[in-house]
Amino acid sequence: MSRRGERLIWSPREVINRVIHSYPPYGDTREVYMTALEIFFGVIFCLGAFFFMYMTSHIQREQRKGEYIPTFWEKK
């Protein structure tokens, strides 16, 4: 229980209702949209960073071995 007496973990239905009705934990609708955008772009950024790291590692491994190594999507 939080200090306000609310549960700390909500069901998906409770989260949706709180977002729609803008209850105090979420603030106004603009804040909800901005938080959703931050999460969305954060996930996209992390996926891009992971892909960049993977390809850098793959290219280094190819250069070290001196031969072509297919990536996981090129294997048959």
N, CA, C and O atoms as a Maestro MAE file, in Angstrom:
{
 s_m_m2io_version
 :::
 2.0.0
}

f_m_ct {
 s_m_title
 :::
 protein
 m_atom[304] {
  # First column is atom index #
  i_m_mmod_type
  r_m_x_coord
  r_m_y_coord
  r_m_z_coord
  i_m_residue_number
  s_m_chain_name
  s_m_pdb_residue_name
  s_m_pdb_atom_name
  i_m_atomic_number
  :::
  1 25 0.833 -1.182 0.000 1 A "MET " " N  " 7
  2 3 0.000 0.000 0.000 1 A "MET " " CA " 6
  3 2 0.880 1.247 0.000 1 A "MET " " C  " 6
  4 15 1.895 1.311 0.693 1 A "MET " " O  " 8
  5 25 0.479 2.209 -0.771 2 A "SER " " N  " 7
  6 3 1.206 3.465 -0.799 2 A "SER " " CA " 6
  7 2 0.733 4.344 0.352 2 A "SER " " C  " 6
  8 15 -0.144 3.962 1.127 2 A "SER " " O  " 8
  9 25 1.329 5.526 0.446 3 A "ARG " " N  " 7
  10 3 0.954 6.433 1.530 3 A "ARG " " CA " 6
  11 2 -0.507 6.858 1.423 3 A "ARG " " C  " 6
  12 15 -1.142 7.154 2.436 3 A "ARG " " O  " 8
  13 25 -1.043 6.890 0.207 4 A "ARG " " N  " 7
  14 3 -2.437 7.289 0.041 4 A "ARG " " CA " 6
  15 2 -3.399 6.143 0.290 4 A "ARG " " C  " 6
  16 15 -4.616 6.333 0.281 4 A "ARG " " O  " 8
  17 25 -2.864 4.965 0.509 5 A "GLY " " N  " 7
  18 3 -3.717 3.802 0.737 5 A "GLY " " CA " 6
  19 2 -4.086 3.078 -0.542 5 A "GLY " " C  " 6
  20 15 -4.923 2.176 -0.516 5 A "GLY " " O  " 8
  21 25 -3.475 3.456 -1.678 6 A "GLU " " N  " 7
  22 3 -3.755 2.785 -2.938 6 A "GLU " " CA " 6
  23 2 -2.774 1.642 -3.144 6 A "GLU " " C  " 6
  24 15 -1.663 1.643 -2.613 6 A "GLU " " O  " 8
  25 25 -3.213 0.675 -3.925 7 A "ARG " " N  " 7
  26 3 -2.299 -0.413 -4.263 7 A "ARG " " CA " 6
  27 2 -1.227 0.112 -5.199 7 A "ARG " " C  " 6
  28 15 -1.479 1.035 -5.974 7 A "ARG " " O  " 8
  29 25 -0.022 -0.468 -5.139 8 A "LEU " " N  " 7
  30 3 1.079 -0.021 -5.988 8 A "LEU " " CA " 6
  31 2 1.063 -0.700 -7.353 8 A "LEU " " C  " 6
  32 15 1.633 -0.174 -8.308 8 A "LEU " " O  " 8
  33 25 0.424 -1.852 -7.458 9 A "ILE " " N  " 7
  34 3 0.352 -2.577 -8.725 9 A "ILE " " CA " 6
  35 2 -1.108 -2.617 -9.149 9 A "ILE " " C  " 6
  36 15 -1.966 -3.088 -8.403 9 A "ILE " " O  " 8
  37 25 -1.390 -2.115 -10.362 10 A "TRP " " N  " 7
  38 3 -2.758 -2.056 -10.861 10 A "TRP " " CA " 6
  39 2 -2.929 -3.010 -12.018 10 A "TRP " " C  " 6
  40 15 -1.972 -3.341 -12.719 10 A "TRP " " O  " 8
  41 25 -4.155 -3.447 -12.210 11 A "SER " " N  " 7
  42 3 -4.460 -4.281 -13.364 11 A "SER " " CA " 6
  43 2 -4.459 -3.393 -14.608 11 A "SER " " C  " 6
  44 15 -4.595 -2.174 -14.498 11 A "SER " " O  " 8
  45 25 -4.307 -3.996 -15.788 12 A "PRO " " N  " 7
  46 3 -4.338 -3.183 -17.016 12 A "PRO " " CA " 6
  47 2 -5.616 -2.359 -17.148 12 A "PRO " " C  " 6
  48 15 -5.574 -1.229 -17.635 12 A "PRO " " O  " 8
  49 25 -6.744 -2.910 -16.721 13 A "ARG " " N  " 7
  50 3 -8.008 -2.174 -16.801 13 A "ARG " " CA " 6
  51 2 -7.963 -0.930 -15.917 13 A "ARG " " C  " 6
  52 15 -8.429 0.134 -16.322 13 A "ARG " " O  " 8
  53 25 -7.402 -1.058 -14.700 14 A "GLU " " N  " 7
  54 3 -7.293 0.103 -13.813 14 A "GLU " " CA " 6
  55 2 -6.375 1.168 -14.406 14 A "GLU " " C  " 6
  56 15 -6.664 2.360 -14.304 14 A "GLU " " O  " 8
  57 25 -5.272 0.747 -15.025 15 A "VAL " " N  " 7
  58 3 -4.353 1.708 -15.635 15 A "VAL " " CA " 6
  59 2 -5.060 2.474 -16.747 15 A "VAL " " C  " 6
  60 15 -4.948 3.697 -16.826 15 A "VAL " " O  " 8
  61 25 -5.792 1.756 -17.613 16 A "ILE " " N  " 7
  62 3 -6.504 2.405 -18.708 16 A "ILE " " CA " 6
  63 2 -7.543 3.381 -18.160 16 A "ILE " " C  " 6
  64 15 -7.662 4.503 -18.652 16 A "ILE " " O  " 8
  65 25 -8.289 2.961 -17.150 17 A "ASN " " N  " 7
  66 3 -9.295 3.858 -16.568 17 A "ASN " " CA " 6
  67 2 -8.645 5.087 -15.949 17 A "ASN " " C  " 6
  68 15 -9.178 6.189 -16.073 17 A "ASN " " O  " 8
  69 25 -7.519 4.924 -15.294 18 A "ARG " " N  " 7
  70 3 -6.852 6.072 -14.692 18 A "ARG " " CA " 6
  71 2 -6.315 7.017 -15.756 18 A "ARG " " C  " 6
  72 15 -6.351 8.235 -15.579 18 A "ARG " " O  " 8
  73 25 -5.817 6.466 -16.861 19 A "VAL " " N  " 7
  74 3 -5.319 7.324 -17.938 19 A "VAL " " CA " 6
  75 2 -6.467 8.084 -18.586 19 A "VAL " " C  " 6
  76 15 -6.366 9.287 -18.827 19 A "VAL " " O  " 8
  77 25 -7.555 7.381 -18.866 20 A "ILE " " N  " 7
  78 3 -8.692 8.017 -19.525 20 A "ILE " " CA " 6
  79 2 -9.277 9.118 -18.645 20 A "ILE " " C  " 6
  80 15 -9.602 10.200 -19.134 20 A "ILE " " O  " 8
  81 25 -9.408 8.848 -17.371 21 A "HIS " " N  " 7
  82 3 -10.055 9.800 -16.468 21 A "HIS " " CA " 6
  83 2 -9.074 10.737 -15.784 21 A "HIS " " C  " 6
  84 15 -9.486 11.565 -14.971 21 A "HIS " " O  " 8
  85 25 -7.794 10.629 -16.091 22 A "SER " " N  " 7
  86 3 -6.752 11.521 -15.571 22 A "SER " " CA " 6
  87 2 -6.751 11.621 -14.048 22 A "SER " " C  " 6
  88 15 -6.817 12.715 -13.489 22 A "SER " " O  " 8
  89 25 -6.677 10.487 -13.397 23 A "TYR " " N  " 7
  90 3 -6.585 10.506 -11.948 23 A "TYR " " CA " 6
  91 2 -5.227 11.060 -11.526 23 A "TYR " " C  " 6
  92 15 -4.304 11.061 -12.340 23 A "TYR " " O  " 8
  93 25 -5.067 11.525 -10.304 24 A "PRO " " N  " 7
  94 3 -3.841 12.198 -9.844 24 A "PRO " " CA " 6
  95 2 -2.521 11.485 -10.105 24 A "PRO " " C  " 6
  96 15 -1.544 12.175 -10.396 24 A "PRO " " O  " 8
  97 25 -2.410 10.153 -10.025 25 A "PRO " " N  " 7
  98 3 -1.082 9.575 -10.277 25 A "PRO " " CA " 6
  99 2 -0.548 9.866 -11.671 25 A "PRO " " C  " 6
  100 15 0.664 9.824 -11.882 25 A "PRO " " O  " 8
  101 25 -1.424 10.160 -12.626 26 A "TYR " " N  " 7
  102 3 -0.987 10.379 -13.993 26 A "TYR " " CA " 6
  103 2 -0.987 11.841 -14.408 26 A "TYR " " C  " 6
  104 15 -0.331 12.183 -15.392 26 A "TYR " " O  " 8
  105 25 -1.678 12.702 -13.717 27 A "GLY " " N  " 7
  106 3 -1.735 14.104 -14.100 27 A "GLY " " CA " 6
  107 2 -2.696 14.318 -15.249 27 A "GLY " " C  " 6
  108 15 -3.611 13.519 -15.449 27 A "GLY " " O  " 8
  109 25 -2.504 15.383 -16.006 28 A "ASP " " N  " 7
  110 3 -3.421 15.689 -17.090 28 A "ASP " " CA " 6
  111 2 -3.123 14.845 -18.329 28 A "ASP " " C  " 6
  112 15 -2.130 14.119 -18.378 28 A "ASP " " O  " 8
  113 25 -3.992 14.953 -19.317 29 A "THR " " N  " 7
  114 3 -3.892 14.126 -20.521 29 A "THR " " CA " 6
  115 2 -2.610 14.408 -21.291 29 A "THR " " C  " 6
  116 15 -2.001 13.481 -21.825 29 A "THR " " O  " 8
  117 25 -2.190 15.655 -21.359 30 A "ARG " " N  " 7
  118 3 -0.960 16.005 -22.078 30 A "ARG " " CA " 6
  119 2 0.243 15.291 -21.454 30 A "ARG " " C  " 6
  120 15 1.131 14.814 -22.161 30 A "ARG " " O  " 8
  121 25 0.256 15.226 -20.131 31 A "GLU " " N  " 7
  122 3 1.360 14.536 -19.440 31 A "GLU " " CA " 6
  123 2 1.356 13.050 -19.767 31 A "GLU " " C  " 6
  124 15 2.416 12.445 -19.930 31 A "GLU " " O  " 8
  125 25 0.175 12.464 -19.864 32 A "VAL " " N  " 7
  126 3 0.069 11.046 -20.206 32 A "VAL " " CA " 6
  127 2 0.623 10.801 -21.607 32 A "VAL " " C  " 6
  128 15 1.387 9.859 -21.816 32 A "VAL " " O  " 8
  129 25 0.238 11.648 -22.570 33 A "TYR " " N  " 7
  130 3 0.735 11.482 -23.928 33 A "TYR " " CA " 6
  131 2 2.250 11.670 -23.996 33 A "TYR " " C  " 6
  132 15 2.937 10.924 -24.693 33 A "TYR " " O  " 8
  133 25 2.765 12.652 -23.284 34 A "MET " " N  " 7
  134 3 4.208 12.886 -23.303 34 A "MET " " CA " 6
  135 2 4.964 11.698 -22.694 34 A "MET " " C  " 6
  136 15 6.020 11.311 -23.194 34 A "MET " " O  " 8
  137 25 4.425 11.127 -21.623 35 A "THR " " N  " 7
  138 3 5.061 9.958 -21.015 35 A "THR " " CA " 6
  139 2 5.055 8.785 -21.988 35 A "THR " " C  " 6
  140 15 6.052 8.073 -22.109 35 A "THR " " O  " 8
  141 25 3.935 8.580 -22.683 36 A "ALA " " N  " 7
  142 3 3.854 7.493 -23.667 36 A "ALA " " CA " 6
  143 2 4.860 7.722 -24.792 36 A "ALA " " C  " 6
  144 15 5.513 6.779 -25.238 36 A "ALA " " O  " 8
  145 25 4.990 8.969 -25.255 37 A "LEU " " N  " 7
  146 3 5.967 9.271 -26.306 37 A "LEU " " CA " 6
  147 2 7.397 9.039 -25.823 37 A "LEU " " C  " 6
  148 15 8.227 8.517 -26.569 37 A "LEU " " O  " 8
  149 25 7.689 9.423 -24.583 38 A "GLU " " N  " 7
  150 3 9.027 9.201 -24.039 38 A "GLU " " CA " 6
  151 2 9.358 7.713 -24.006 38 A "GLU " " C  " 6
  152 15 10.462 7.309 -24.371 38 A "GLU " " O  " 8
  153 25 8.406 6.906 -23.572 39 A "ILE " " N  " 7
  154 3 8.634 5.461 -23.510 39 A "ILE " " CA " 6
  155 2 8.818 4.900 -24.913 39 A "ILE " " C  " 6
  156 15 9.731 4.108 -25.147 39 A "ILE " " O  " 8
  157 25 7.952 5.306 -25.861 40 A "PHE " " N  " 7
  158 3 8.024 4.806 -27.230 40 A "PHE " " CA " 6
  159 2 9.375 5.133 -27.863 40 A "PHE " " C  " 6
  160 15 10.046 4.247 -28.394 40 A "PHE " " O  " 8
  161 25 9.770 6.396 -27.807 41 A "PHE " " N  " 7
  162 3 11.038 6.781 -28.426 41 A "PHE " " CA " 6
  163 2 12.239 6.212 -27.666 41 A "PHE " " C  " 6
  164 15 13.284 5.960 -28.266 41 A "PHE " " O  " 8
  165 25 12.101 6.009 -26.367 42 A "GLY " " N  " 7
  166 3 13.169 5.369 -25.600 42 A "GLY " " CA " 6
  167 2 13.396 3.932 -26.044 42 A "GLY " " C  " 6
  168 15 14.536 3.488 -26.173 42 A "GLY " " O  " 8
  169 25 12.303 3.206 -26.278 43 A "VAL " " N  " 7
  170 3 12.416 1.820 -26.750 43 A "VAL " " CA " 6
  171 2 13.028 1.791 -28.145 43 A "VAL " " C  " 6
  172 15 13.901 0.968 -28.421 43 A "VAL " " O  " 8
  173 25 12.573 2.693 -29.037 44 A "ILE " " N  " 7
  174 3 13.129 2.759 -30.391 44 A "ILE " " CA " 6
  175 2 14.633 3.062 -30.335 44 A "ILE " " C  " 6
  176 15 15.420 2.435 -31.044 44 A "ILE " " O  " 8
  177 25 15.027 4.020 -29.495 45 A "PHE " " N  " 7
  178 3 16.433 4.374 -29.358 45 A "PHE " " CA " 6
  179 2 17.251 3.184 -28.852 45 A "PHE " " C  " 6
  180 15 18.339 2.919 -29.364 45 A "PHE " " O  " 8
  181 25 16.738 2.472 -27.858 46 A "CYS " " N  " 7
  182 3 17.471 1.315 -27.322 46 A "CYS " " CA " 6
  183 2 17.604 0.208 -28.358 46 A "CYS " " C  " 6
  184 15 18.657 -0.424 -28.452 46 A "CYS " " O  " 8
  185 25 16.546 -0.039 -29.142 47 A "LEU " " N  " 7
  186 3 16.629 -1.051 -30.194 47 A "LEU " " CA " 6
  187 2 17.652 -0.652 -31.259 47 A "LEU " " C  " 6
  188 15 18.409 -1.493 -31.744 47 A "LEU " " O  " 8
  189 25 17.673 0.630 -31.619 48 A "GLY " " N  " 7
  190 3 18.660 1.112 -32.586 48 A "GLY " " CA " 6
  191 2 20.083 0.972 -32.054 48 A "GLY " " C  " 6
  192 15 20.989 0.579 -32.790 48 A "GLY " " O  " 8
  193 25 20.278 1.294 -30.780 49 A "ALA " " N  " 7
  194 3 21.603 1.170 -30.170 49 A "ALA " " CA " 6
  195 2 22.040 -0.296 -30.129 49 A "ALA " " C  " 6
  196 15 23.204 -0.606 -30.380 49 A "ALA " " O  " 8
  197 25 21.100 -1.202 -29.811 50 A "PHE " " N  " 7
  198 3 21.425 -2.626 -29.787 50 A "PHE " " CA " 6
  199 2 21.823 -3.106 -31.186 50 A "PHE " " C  " 6
  200 15 22.798 -3.841 -31.339 50 A "PHE " " O  " 8
  201 25 21.055 -2.683 -32.218 51 A "PHE " " N  " 7
  202 3 21.369 -3.090 -33.588 51 A "PHE " " CA " 6
  203 2 22.743 -2.574 -34.010 51 A "PHE " " C  " 6
  204 15 23.513 -3.301 -34.637 51 A "PHE " " O  " 8
  205 25 23.051 -1.328 -33.671 52 A "PHE " " N  " 7
  206 3 24.359 -0.744 -33.989 52 A "PHE " " CA " 6
  207 2 25.472 -1.542 -33.310 52 A "PHE " " C  " 6
  208 15 26.493 -1.834 -33.931 52 A "PHE " " O  " 8
  209 25 25.279 -1.894 -32.043 53 A "MET " " N  " 7
  210 3 26.278 -2.664 -31.297 53 A "MET " " CA " 6
  211 2 26.456 -4.055 -31.921 53 A "MET " " C  " 6
  212 15 27.576 -4.546 -32.061 53 A "MET " " O  " 8
  213 25 25.332 -4.679 -32.292 54 A "TYR " " N  " 7
  214 3 25.408 -6.017 -32.878 54 A "TYR " " CA " 6
  215 2 26.170 -5.989 -34.204 54 A "TYR " " C  " 6
  216 15 27.038 -6.831 -34.434 54 A "TYR " " O  " 8
  217 25 25.854 -5.036 -35.069 55 A "MET " " N  " 7
  218 3 26.516 -4.977 -36.370 55 A "MET " " CA " 6
  219 2 27.997 -4.624 -36.230 55 A "MET " " C  " 6
  220 15 28.825 -5.150 -36.974 55 A "MET " " O  " 8
  221 25 28.342 -3.745 -35.293 56 A "THR " " N  " 7
  222 3 29.744 -3.427 -35.057 56 A "THR " " CA " 6
  223 2 30.511 -4.678 -34.630 56 A "THR " " C  " 6
  224 15 31.606 -4.946 -35.123 56 A "THR " " O  " 8
  225 25 29.923 -5.430 -33.716 57 A "SER " " N  " 7
  226 3 30.551 -6.672 -33.250 57 A "SER " " CA " 6
  227 2 30.679 -7.671 -34.402 57 A "SER " " C  " 6
  228 15 31.699 -8.348 -34.533 57 A "SER " " O  " 8
  229 25 29.655 -7.757 -35.224 58 A "HIS " " N  " 7
  230 3 29.664 -8.693 -36.350 58 A "HIS " " CA " 6
  231 2 30.762 -8.327 -37.362 58 A "HIS " " C  " 6
  232 15 31.485 -9.206 -37.832 58 A "HIS " " O  " 8
  233 25 30.885 -7.064 -37.689 59 A "ILE " " N  " 7
  234 3 31.905 -6.611 -38.640 59 A "ILE " " CA " 6
  235 2 33.307 -6.855 -38.078 59 A "ILE " " C  " 6
  236 15 34.199 -7.282 -38.812 59 A "ILE " " O  " 8
  237 25 33.507 -6.593 -36.802 60 A "GLN " " N  " 7
  238 3 34.814 -6.842 -36.186 60 A "GLN " " CA " 6
  239 2 35.166 -8.323 -36.234 60 A "GLN " " C  " 6
  240 15 36.314 -8.684 -36.494 60 A "GLN " " O  " 8
  241 25 34.177 -9.182 -35.982 61 A "ARG " " N  " 7
  242 3 34.428 -10.618 -36.031 61 A "ARG " " CA " 6
  243 2 34.798 -11.060 -37.447 61 A "ARG " " C  " 6
  244 15 35.688 -11.890 -37.636 61 A "ARG " " O  " 8
  245 25 34.101 -10.495 -38.444 62 A "GLU " " N  " 7
  246 3 34.439 -10.818 -39.837 62 A "GLU " " CA " 6
  247 2 35.857 -10.378 -40.170 62 A "GLU " " C  " 6
  248 15 36.599 -11.121 -40.813 62 A "GLU " " O  " 8
  249 25 36.243 -9.184 -39.745 63 A "GLN " " N  " 7
  250 3 37.586 -8.686 -40.035 63 A "GLN " " CA " 6
  251 2 38.648 -9.524 -39.323 63 A "GLN " " C  " 6
  252 15 39.713 -9.781 -39.882 63 A "GLN " " O  " 8
  253 25 38.362 -9.948 -38.099 64 A "ARG " " N  " 7
  254 3 39.321 -10.753 -37.352 64 A "ARG " " CA " 6
  255 2 39.539 -12.108 -38.018 64 A "ARG " " C  " 6
  256 15 40.673 -12.575 -38.125 64 A "ARG " " O  " 8
  257 25 38.439 -12.746 -38.470 65 A "LYS " " N  " 7
  258 3 38.556 -14.053 -39.109 65 A "LYS " " CA " 6
  259 2 38.979 -13.949 -40.567 65 A "LYS " " C  " 6
  260 15 39.511 -14.908 -41.127 65 A "LYS " " O  " 8
  261 25 38.752 -12.802 -41.186 66 A "GLY " " N  " 7
  262 3 39.127 -12.620 -42.586 66 A "GLY " " CA " 6
  263 2 38.215 -13.339 -43.553 66 A "GLY " " C  " 6
  264 15 38.623 -13.629 -44.677 66 A "GLY " " O  " 8
  265 25 37.009 -13.632 -43.156 67 A "GLU " " N  " 7
  266 3 36.053 -14.301 -44.036 67 A "GLU " " CA " 6
  267 2 34.652 -13.743 -43.801 67 A "GLU " " C  " 6
  268 15 34.397 -13.072 -42.800 67 A "GLU " " O  " 8
  269 25 33.750 -14.030 -44.739 68 A "TYR " " N  " 7
  270 3 32.366 -13.567 -44.640 68 A "TYR " " CA " 6
  271 2 31.599 -14.446 -43.657 68 A "TYR " " C  " 6
  272 15 31.634 -15.673 -43.753 68 A "TYR " " O  " 8
  273 25 30.911 -13.817 -42.719 69 A "ILE " " N  " 7
  274 3 30.072 -14.548 -41.765 69 A "ILE " " CA " 6
  275 2 28.654 -13.998 -41.941 69 A "ILE " " C  " 6
  276 15 28.427 -12.806 -41.730 69 A "ILE " " O  " 8
  277 25 27.697 -14.852 -42.328 70 A "PRO " " N  " 7
  278 3 26.328 -14.362 -42.512 70 A "PRO " " CA " 6
  279 2 25.676 -13.982 -41.174 70 A "PRO " " C  " 6
  280 15 25.923 -14.619 -40.150 70 A "PRO " " O  " 8
  281 25 24.859 -12.957 -41.201 71 A "THR " " N  " 7
  282 3 24.128 -12.575 -39.989 71 A "THR " " CA " 6
  283 2 22.988 -13.558 -39.765 71 A "THR " " C  " 6
  284 15 22.734 -14.412 -40.613 71 A "THR " " O  " 8
  285 25 22.296 -13.447 -38.630 72 A "PHE " " N  " 7
  286 3 21.283 -14.433 -38.297 72 A "PHE " " CA " 6
  287 2 20.098 -14.408 -39.273 72 A "PHE " " C  " 6
  288 15 19.414 -15.420 -39.427 72 A "PHE " " O  " 8
  289 25 19.845 -13.280 -39.927 73 A "TRP " " N  " 7
  290 3 18.721 -13.234 -40.871 73 A "TRP " " CA " 6
  291 2 19.130 -13.708 -42.264 73 A "TRP " " C  " 6
  292 15 18.269 -13.900 -43.122 73 A "TRP " " O  " 8
  293 25 20.431 -13.900 -42.505 74 A "GLU " " N  " 7
  294 3 20.896 -14.383 -43.790 74 A "GLU " " CA " 6
  295 2 21.047 -15.897 -43.819 74 A "GLU " " C  " 6
  296 15 21.180 -16.482 -44.894 74 A "GLU " " O  " 8
  297 25 21.029 -16.535 -42.667 75 A "LYS " " N  " 7
  298 3 21.198 -17.997 -42.643 75 A "LYS " " CA " 6
  299 2 19.951 -18.687 -43.157 75 A "LYS " " C  " 6
  300 15 18.830 -18.214 -42.968 75 A "LYS " " O  " 8
  301 25 20.171 -19.813 -43.809 76 A "LYS " " N  " 7
  302 3 19.045 -20.563 -44.383 76 A "LYS " " CA " 6
  303 2 18.733 -21.786 -43.585 76 A "LYS " " C  " 6
  304 15 17.815 -22.530 -43.929 76 A "LYS " " O  " 8
  :::
 }
 m_bond[303] {
  # First column is bond index #
  i_m_from
  i_m_to
  i_m_order
  :::
  1 1 2 1
  2 2 3 1
  3 3 4 2
  4 3 5 1
  5 5 6 1
  6 6 7 1
  7 7 8 2
  8 7 9 1
  9 9 10 1
  10 10 11 1
  11 11 12 2
  12 11 13 1
  13 13 14 1
  14 14 15 1
  15 15 16 2
  16 15 17 1
  17 17 18 1
  18 18 19 1
  19 19 20 2
  20 19 21 1
  21 21 22 1
  22 22 23 1
  23 23 24 2
  24 23 25 1
  25 25 26 1
  26 26 27 1
  27 27 28 2
  28 27 29 1
  29 29 30 1
  30 30 31 1
  31 31 32 2
  32 31 33 1
  33 33 34 1
  34 34 35 1
  35 35 36 2
  36 35 37 1
  37 37 38 1
  38 38 39 1
  39 39 40 2
  40 39 41 1
  41 41 42 1
  42 42 43 1
  43 43 44 2
  44 43 45 1
  45 45 46 1
  46 46 47 1
  47 47 48 2
  48 47 49 1
  49 49 50 1
  50 50 51 1
  51 51 52 2
  52 51 53 1
  53 53 54 1
  54 54 55 1
  55 55 56 2
  56 55 57 1
  57 57 58 1
  58 58 59 1
  59 59 60 2
  60 59 61 1
  61 61 62 1
  62 62 63 1
  63 63 64 2
  64 63 65 1
  65 65 66 1
  66 66 67 1
  67 67 68 2
  68 67 69 1
  69 69 70 1
  70 70 71 1
  71 71 72 2
  72 71 73 1
  73 73 74 1
  74 74 75 1
  75 75 76 2
  76 75 77 1
  77 77 78 1
  78 78 79 1
  79 79 80 2
  80 79 81 1
  81 81 82 1
  82 82 83 1
  83 83 84 2
  84 83 85 1
  85 85 86 1
  86 86 87 1
  87 87 88 2
  88 87 89 1
  89 89 90 1
  90 90 91 1
  91 91 92 2
  92 91 93 1
  93 93 94 1
  94 94 95 1
  95 95 96 2
  96 95 97 1
  97 97 98 1
  98 98 99 1
  99 99 100 2
  100 99 101 1
  101 101 102 1
  102 102 103 1
  103 103 104 2
  104 103 105 1
  105 105 106 1
  106 106 107 1
  107 107 108 2
  108 107 109 1
  109 109 110 1
  110 110 111 1
  111 111 112 2
  112 111 113 1
  113 113 114 1
  114 114 115 1
  115 115 116 2
  116 115 117 1
  117 117 118 1
  118 118 119 1
  119 119 120 2
  120 119 121 1
  121 121 122 1
  122 122 123 1
  123 123 124 2
  124 123 125 1
  125 125 126 1
  126 126 127 1
  127 127 128 2
  128 127 129 1
  129 129 130 1
  130 130 131 1
  131 131 132 2
  132 131 133 1
  133 133 134 1
  134 134 135 1
  135 135 136 2
  136 135 137 1
  137 137 138 1
  138 138 139 1
  139 139 140 2
  140 139 141 1
  141 141 142 1
  142 142 143 1
  143 143 144 2
  144 143 145 1
  145 145 146 1
  146 146 147 1
  147 147 148 2
  148 147 149 1
  149 149 150 1
  150 150 151 1
  151 151 152 2
  152 151 153 1
  153 153 154 1
  154 154 155 1
  155 155 156 2
  156 155 157 1
  157 157 158 1
  158 158 159 1
  159 159 160 2
  160 159 161 1
  161 161 162 1
  162 162 163 1
  163 163 164 2
  164 163 165 1
  165 165 166 1
  166 166 167 1
  167 167 168 2
  168 167 169 1
  169 169 170 1
  170 170 171 1
  171 171 172 2
  172 171 173 1
  173 173 174 1
  174 174 175 1
  175 175 176 2
  176 175 177 1
  177 177 178 1
  178 178 179 1
  179 179 180 2
  180 179 181 1
  181 181 182 1
  182 182 183 1
  183 183 184 2
  184 183 185 1
  185 185 186 1
  186 186 187 1
  187 187 188 2
  188 187 189 1
  189 189 190 1
  190 190 191 1
  191 191 192 2
  192 191 193 1
  193 193 194 1
  194 194 195 1
  195 195 196 2
  196 195 197 1
  197 197 198 1
  198 198 199 1
  199 199 200 2
  200 199 201 1
  201 201 202 1
  202 202 203 1
  203 203 204 2
  204 203 205 1
  205 205 206 1
  206 206 207 1
  207 207 208 2
  208 207 209 1
  209 209 210 1
  210 210 211 1
  211 211 212 2
  212 211 213 1
  213 213 214 1
  214 214 215 1
  215 215 216 2
  216 215 217 1
  217 217 218 1
  218 218 219 1
  219 219 220 2
  220 219 221 1
  221 221 222 1
  222 222 223 1
  223 223 224 2
  224 223 225 1
  225 225 226 1
  226 226 227 1
  227 227 228 2
  228 227 229 1
  229 229 230 1
  230 230 231 1
  231 231 232 2
  232 231 233 1
  233 233 234 1
  234 234 235 1
  235 235 236 2
  236 235 237 1
  237 237 238 1
  238 238 239 1
  239 239 240 2
  240 239 241 1
  241 241 242 1
  242 242 243 1
  243 243 244 2
  244 243 245 1
  245 245 246 1
  246 246 247 1
  247 247 248 2
  248 247 249 1
  249 249 250 1
  250 250 251 1
  251 251 252 2
  252 251 253 1
  253 253 254 1
  254 254 255 1
  255 255 256 2
  256 255 257 1
  257 257 258 1
  258 258 259 1
  259 259 260 2
  260 259 261 1
  261 261 262 1
  262 262 263 1
  263 263 264 2
  264 263 265 1
  265 265 266 1
  266 266 267 1
  267 267 268 2
  268 267 269 1
  269 269 270 1
  270 270 271 1
  271 271 272 2
  272 271 273 1
  273 273 274 1
  274 274 275 1
  275 275 276 2
  276 275 277 1
  277 277 278 1
  278 278 279 1
  279 279 280 2
  280 279 281 1
  281 281 282 1
  282 282 283 1
  283 283 284 2
  284 283 285 1
  285 285 286 1
  286 286 287 1
  287 287 288 2
  288 287 289 1
  289 289 290 1
  290 290 291 1
  291 291 292 2
  292 291 293 1
  293 293 294 1
  294 294 295 1
  295 295 296 2
  296 295 297 1
  297 297 298 1
  298 298 299 1
  299 299 300 2
  300 299 301 1
  301 301 302 1
  302 302 303 1
  303 303 304 2
  :::
 }
}
